[in-house]
Amino acid sequence: MAKMLVIYKTPADPAAFDRHYFDVHIPLAKKLPGLRRYDVSRRPIVKLSAGEMPYLVGTLYFDSLDDIRTAFASEVGVACAADRRILAPGDDDLTMLLFDADEV
């Protein structure tokens, strides 16, 4: 299983962010080829280190890192990446991690 973890900082307008994220972005992302699951964590999020508290964490699940790359090379993936810029215009507005996860 591979995961894409997207950690969003608090947006300037949380209500507008939420409307767009849940009404536009998620329905678009759910069309990504190879997406197995998508879940969202909202506050309260417990952060055990210093720094800004995340606003929202989205986790997308795929079979492999190659499947993530393929999904985001698709027409829907390109649209998702462009739409993400509406939610988080700057690269500093979020952290994005892609990784394989092994059950232990």
Contacts in CASP RR format, 6 or more apart in sequence:
PFRMAT RR
TARGET T0000
AUTHOR 0000-0000-0000
METHOD contacts of the structure
MODEL  1
MAKMLVIYKTPADPAAFDRHYFDVHIPLAKKLPGLRRYDVSRRPIVKLSA
GEMPYLVGTLYFDSLDDIRTAFASEVGVACAADRRILAPGDDDLTMLLFD
ADEV
1 36 0 8 1.000
1 61 0 8 1.000
1 62 0 8 1.000
1 63 0 8 1.000
1 100 0 8 1.000
1 101 0 8 1.000
1 102 0 8 1.000
1 103 0 8 1.000
2 61 0 8 1.000
2 62 0 8 1.000
2 63 0 8 1.000
2 64 0 8 1.000
2 65 0 8 1.000
2 67 0 8 1.000
2 68 0 8 1.000
2 98 0 8 1.000
2 99 0 8 1.000
2 100 0 8 1.000
2 101 0 8 1.000
3 59 0 8 1.000
3 60 0 8 1.000
3 61 0 8 1.000
3 62 0 8 1.000
3 97 0 8 1.000
3 98 0 8 1.000
3 99 0 8 1.000
3 100 0 8 1.000
3 101 0 8 1.000
4 59 0 8 1.000
4 60 0 8 1.000
4 62 0 8 1.000
4 68 0 8 1.000
4 96 0 8 1.000
4 97 0 8 1.000
4 98 0 8 1.000
5 57 0 8 1.000
5 58 0 8 1.000
5 59 0 8 1.000
5 95 0 8 1.000
5 96 0 8 1.000
5 97 0 8 1.000
5 98 0 8 1.000
5 99 0 8 1.000
6 57 0 8 1.000
6 58 0 8 1.000
6 59 0 8 1.000
6 60 0 8 1.000
6 84 0 8 1.000
6 94 0 8 1.000
6 95 0 8 1.000
6 96 0 8 1.000
7 54 0 8 1.000
7 56 0 8 1.000
7 57 0 8 1.000
7 58 0 8 1.000
7 94 0 8 1.000
7 95 0 8 1.000
7 96 0 8 1.000
7 97 0 8 1.000
8 17 0 8 1.000
8 54 0 8 1.000
8 55 0 8 1.000
8 56 0 8 1.000
8 57 0 8 1.000
8 58 0 8 1.000
8 87 0 8 1.000
8 88 0 8 1.000
8 93 0 8 1.000
8 94 0 8 1.000
9 52 0 8 1.000
9 54 0 8 1.000
9 55 0 8 1.000
9 88 0 8 1.000
9 92 0 8 1.000
9 93 0 8 1.000
9 94 0 8 1.000
10 52 0 8 1.000
10 53 0 8 1.000
10 55 0 8 1.000
11 17 0 8 1.000
11 55 0 8 1.000
11 87 0 8 1.000
11 88 0 8 1.000
11 93 0 8 1.000
14 55 0 8 1.000
17 55 0 8 1.000
17 56 0 8 1.000
17 87 0 8 1.000
20 86 0 8 1.000
20 87 0 8 1.000
21 56 0 8 1.000
21 87 0 8 1.000
24 83 0 8 1.000
25 80 0 8 1.000
25 83 0 8 1.000
25 84 0 8 1.000
25 86 0 8 1.000
25 87 0 8 1.000
26 38 0 8 1.000
26 40 0 8 1.000
28 76 0 8 1.000
28 79 0 8 1.000
28 80 0 8 1.000
28 83 0 8 1.000
29 35 0 8 1.000
29 38 0 8 1.000
29 60 0 8 1.000
29 80 0 8 1.000
30 38 0 8 1.000
31 76 0 8 1.000
32 60 0 8 1.000
32 71 0 8 1.000
32 72 0 8 1.000
32 74 0 8 1.000
32 76 0 8 1.000
32 77 0 8 1.000
32 80 0 8 1.000
33 70 0 8 1.000
33 71 0 8 1.000
33 74 0 8 1.000
33 76 0 8 1.000
34 62 0 8 1.000
34 63 0 8 1.000
34 67 0 8 1.000
34 70 0 8 1.000
34 71 0 8 1.000
35 60 0 8 1.000
35 61 0 8 1.000
35 62 0 8 1.000
35 71 0 8 1.000
36 61 0 8 1.000
36 62 0 8 1.000
36 63 0 8 1.000
37 59 0 8 1.000
37 60 0 8 1.000
37 61 0 8 1.000
38 58 0 8 1.000
38 59 0 8 1.000
38 60 0 8 1.000
38 61 0 8 1.000
39 58 0 8 1.000
39 59 0 8 1.000
40 56 0 8 1.000
40 57 0 8 1.000
40 58 0 8 1.000
40 59 0 8 1.000
41 56 0 8 1.000
41 57 0 8 1.000
41 58 0 8 1.000
41 59 0 8 1.000
42 55 0 8 1.000
42 56 0 8 1.000
43 53 0 8 1.000
43 55 0 8 1.000
43 56 0 8 1.000
45 53 0 8 1.000
45 54 0 8 1.000
45 57 0 8 1.000
47 53 0 8 1.000
47 54 0 8 1.000
60 68 0 8 1.000
62 68 0 8 1.000
62 71 0 8 1.000
64 100 0 8 1.000
65 98 0 8 1.000
65 99 0 8 1.000
65 100 0 8 1.000
68 98 0 8 1.000
71 77 0 8 1.000
72 78 0 8 1.000
72 80 0 8 1.000
72 81 0 8 1.000
84 94 0 8 1.000
87 93 0 8 1.000
88 94 0 8 1.000
END
